[in-house]
């Protein structure tokens, strides 16, 4: 019996993608704690391993050895399914993300759509978990998360549509391929397509913060009022998987921002300056982690907004601007 | 007999999986005790149907099925149920004796009609497969040419729905 090499390649990539997602989820917690500590003039985790680098491992062991409690009165099926429903779509989205020209598990023509489709499924997991817990904090949190997601999905999708119009494709590899040769070719500075491109990137970034429930938009898990939001009733690894799903989603958001606006794996310098090579996975990771770093930086710098502030920002500012950008871009595409 | 460890075997297995998912989802949706579980079953069913679309060579429609039905419709239903009230209200009760037999009758008619239609239709064999069917460009073209009438009618329906919900919401606010 001979196995198709394509199947073996795909399996290897799937294992790699799951490993990448889990590794990032674990070490972003470490990064978050370190960064928060330094911003607040503390040191952060330092006891376990050099610079506290083994801390996520220890945390993982702690979470896994804890008893999984299913509280009385919860809906047991939904309660147990929900963490999986948050984590699995996040991992599925990684399948179509190109880390370099060749380093992609499956180069789908509709890659961008795959990511948005699975992102919406993962939100279903959060809602089911919140309802399944039968906890008023969890339900309030789910309600907030819902209004927030509906409000911020619109400007995000409009911006994405604008970029699809500029690129003429939904294939992530091709979108990156169009941004070759120096940082002024990246979509964020593609002023020929639309003078509002930097603003579009800003809107995308803000929407990404809101969609992943990060501060200053973390109304749905506001610790001081809602305990832990939708995860209040979860213990041990149930909580751990939810948490990993959250960080995996941040990584995906950063990946998509890198691919759409920051030229993916391309070097910011022109070909004459070979630094890590003109196109390399290192550039992709550098850009991605820079965005993640900024996301964490914002969380520890800005206070939480109010709920109405958050909804007003989306409906009264972001959505109109993103539509103006859409119309402007289509006009520019037609005229030039 | 196709071996299970070939591309055809695996895809056949996956197809059976989608059939199972759709049927199981439908059964959960109709028989679950709590409303939220029904919605979860509905989401499962939609996922299975998205799989069918993929096998019908239209990945775009499959993804849209997930994005709109699982990510949009199901999420909205769950939110509406959450707003509607406590879990006791959400317990589905079947008081009327006629509901069961009537449902069986209607679904039997539906199955009979659809099965008859499926048997009568002359299906394209795989020889008729045309490259690039079901791509986004293709769909867009047929929506704006062959099916432009239905496309515009659907937009009108959506507009009416939006205006209607606004009217309802306004009235609620005045009280």
Boltz contact constraints between the chains, C-beta under 6 A:
constraints:
  - contact:
      token1: [A, 110]
      token2: [B, 59]
      max_distance: 6.0
  - contact:
      token1: [A, 110]
      token2: [B, 63]
      max_distance: 6.0
  - contact:
      token1: [A, 113]
      token2: [B, 63]
      max_distance: 6.0
  - contact:
      token1: [A, 117]
      token2: [B, 63]
      max_distance: 6.0
  - contact:
      token1: [A, 117]
      token2: [B, 66]
      max_distance: 6.0
  - contact:
      token1: [A, 117]
      token2: [B, 67]
      max_distance: 6.0
  - contact:
      token1: [A, 120]
      token2: [B, 67]
      max_distance: 6.0
  - contact:
      token1: [A, 120]
      token2: [B, 71]
      max_distance: 6.0
  - contact:
      token1: [A, 121]
      token2: [B, 70]
      max_distance: 6.0
  - contact:
      token1: [A, 121]
      token2: [B, 71]
      max_distance: 6.0
  - contact:
      token1: [A, 124]
      token2: [B, 75]
      max_distance: 6.0
  - contact:
      token1: [A, 127]
      token2: [B, 78]
      max_distance: 6.0
  - contact:
      token1: [A, 131]
      token2: [B, 36]
      max_distance: 6.0
  - contact:
      token1: [A, 139]
      token2: [B, 82]
      max_distance: 6.0
  - contact:
      token1: [A, 146]
      token2: [B, 79]
      max_distance: 6.0
